[in-house]
Amino acid sequence: MRITEKMLQARVDWLNELTNQPATPWTKNAEGKMKANIGNYHISGAYGGVCLHRMCTEGGGVQDVFSCGHIPKRELFERICAFMSGI
């Protein structure tokens, strides 16, 4: 079975729910400025691969959760499933 972006996003949505983290990486505050939602897990795409990031700072700094950079979708999907099983 081919792993799609939709499948990855569904898994990350579930991870955010499971860990009681914000559903989106950014929200607009009352002044209309974007605010980083610290703790949010989200997918980053670059170099033909994907990566699981977690928002860490108010300025939008992120952590590569698995410290592996951008990898194929299937590999990331399997790592997220294992991570969730550990939780």
FENHU-V746398 format. One record per residue. SS is DSSP state (H for helix, E for strand, L for the rest). OMEGA is omega in degrees with one decimal (* if undefined). Layout:
BEGIN
SS|OMEGA / SS|OMEGA
END
This chain:
BEGIN
L|-179.8 / L|177.7 / L|-178.2 / L|176.8 / H|178.9 / H|178.4 / H|177.6 / H|-178.7 / H|178.1 / H|179.8 / H|179.5 / H|175.8 / H|179.0 / H|178.4 / H|178.1 / H|178.6 / H|-179.1 / H|-177.4 / L|178.6 / L|179.2 / L|178.9 / L|-176.7 / L|-178.0 / L|-179.7 / L|-175.5 / E|170.3 / E|175.4 / E|176.9 / L|-176.1 / L|179.7 / L|-179.9 / L|178.4 / L|179.2 / E|180.0 / E|178.3 / E|176.6 / L|-176.9 / L|180.0 / L|-178.5 / L|172.1 / E|177.5 / E|-178.0 / E|173.1 / E|177.5 / E|177.4 / E|175.0 / L|-179.9 / L|-179.8 / E|179.5 / E|-176.5 / E|174.6 / E|178.2 / E|173.0 / E|-179.9 / E|-174.0 / L|-175.5 / L|177.8 / L|179.5 / L|177.8 / L|176.6 / L|-177.4 / E|175.2 / E|171.0 / E|-171.3 / L|-176.5 / L|179.6 / L|-178.0 / L|-178.3 / L|-178.0 / L|-174.0 / E|177.7 / L|-177.2 / H|-178.3 / H|-179.0 / H|178.7 / H|178.7 / H|-179.9 / H|178.7 / H|178.9 / H|178.6 / H|178.8 / H|178.7 / H|179.9 / H|176.8 / H|178.3 / H|178.9 / L|*
END
